Amino acid sequence: MKLNRIKVVLVEREISQVQLAEKLGKSFSTINAYCCNRVQPSLDTLQRISKILGVKMKDLIIEREER
């Protein structure tokens, strides 16, 4: 299940996972886990990512679809 759009926003902003890892002070494997939705970042980390990418936090989250 996809819960975040980090990978999509990185592509839109033309920023690599390596660049985000460096700016965030996290390992590439952690950022890759976020991008592949294997692990979800904390709200604090999500906020830091949104500032780095210049987007609102809500733009990094996939809204739950009603069934």
Secondary structure, DSSP 4 states (H G I P E B T S, - for coil): ---B-HHHHHHHHT--HHHHHHHHT--HHHHHHHHTTSS---HHHHHHHHHHHTS-GGGGBPPPPP-
